[in-house]
Amino acid sequence: MKILALVTYCTNGSELRQKFRIEHQNYNKKLKMDGNLVMAGSDTDYSISVRVYEAENLQTVEKIIELDPYFTNTIWTDFTLYPFNQVC
């Protein structure tokens, strides 16, 4: 099932993320290679990240996000998950 995640950055996330960016990118590359990450991006001021995952359930995606270096280092502060119906 596809799951849409809206992830909130901390204040000054644009600057603070730089310290953990390579670790975050490597984590996401592995997720992509394993088929768990469909797409990911951010708004231009880095206040929110929009991500689509492929997983069996919401709990799996919760764990994936909670293990992301941006989340473990409080660059991301919160997230909301939605089952996602991709139509094109």
C-alpha positions as CSV (number, residue, x, y, z in Angstrom):
1,M,0.0,0.0,0.0
2,K,1.2,3.5,-0.7
3,I,1.3,5.9,2.2
4,L,1.6,9.7,2.0
5,A,3.6,11.4,4.8
6,L,3.5,15.1,5.6
7,V,6.5,15.8,7.7
8,T,7.1,19.0,9.6
9,Y,10.6,20.6,9.9
10,C,11.8,22.4,13.0
11,T,12.3,26.1,13.0
12,N,15.4,26.9,10.9
13,G,15.2,23.4,9.4
14,S,16.8,24.7,6.2
15,E,20.1,25.6,8.0
16,L,20.1,22.9,10.7
17,R,19.5,20.0,8.2
18,Q,22.9,20.5,6.6
19,K,24.8,18.8,9.4
20,F,22.7,15.6,8.9
21,R,22.0,15.8,5.1
22,I,24.4,13.2,3.8
23,E,23.3,10.7,6.5
24,H,19.6,11.4,5.6
25,Q,20.3,11.1,1.9
26,N,22.1,7.7,2.4
27,Y,19.2,6.5,4.5
28,N,16.7,7.5,1.8
29,K,18.8,6.0,-1.0
30,K,18.6,2.6,0.8
31,L,14.8,3.0,1.3
32,K,14.4,3.8,-2.5
33,M,16.6,0.8,-3.5
34,D,14.6,-1.5,-1.2
35,G,11.3,-0.2,-2.7
36,N,10.0,1.5,0.4
37,L,10.4,5.1,-0.7
38,V,8.4,6.1,-3.8
39,M,9.2,9.8,-3.9
40,A,10.2,12.6,-1.6
41,G,10.5,16.4,-1.7
42,S,10.2,19.6,0.3
43,D,8.6,23.0,0.0
44,T,11.1,25.7,-0.9
45,D,11.4,27.1,2.6
46,Y,11.8,23.6,4.2
47,S,8.9,23.9,6.5
48,I,7.3,20.6,5.3
49,S,8.4,17.5,3.5
50,V,6.0,15.5,1.3
51,R,6.9,11.8,1.0
52,V,5.2,8.7,-0.5
53,Y,6.2,5.3,0.9
54,E,5.3,1.7,-0.1
55,A,4.7,-0.4,3.0
56,E,2.3,-3.0,4.4
57,N,0.9,-0.6,7.0
58,L,1.1,2.8,8.7
59,Q,3.1,1.4,11.6
60,T,5.9,0.4,9.2
61,V,6.1,3.9,7.8
62,E,6.0,5.4,11.4
63,K,9.1,3.3,12.2
64,I,10.9,4.3,8.9
65,I,10.3,8.0,9.6
66,E,11.3,7.7,13.3
67,L,14.6,6.1,12.3
68,D,15.4,8.8,9.7
69,P,18.4,10.9,10.8
70,Y,16.4,14.1,10.3
71,F,13.8,12.8,12.8
72,T,16.3,11.3,15.3
73,N,18.2,14.7,15.3
74,T,14.9,16.7,15.6
75,I,15.2,18.4,12.2
76,W,11.8,16.8,11.6
77,T,9.5,17.4,14.6
78,D,6.2,15.8,13.6
79,F,4.5,13.8,10.8
80,T,1.0,12.8,9.7
81,L,0.4,9.7,7.6
82,Y,-2.4,9.0,5.1
83,P,-3.2,5.9,3.0
84,F,-2.6,7.2,-0.6
85,N,-4.4,6.3,-3.8
86,Q,-2.1,7.1,-6.7
87,V,-4.1,7.7,-9.9
88,C,-1.4,8.7,-12.3
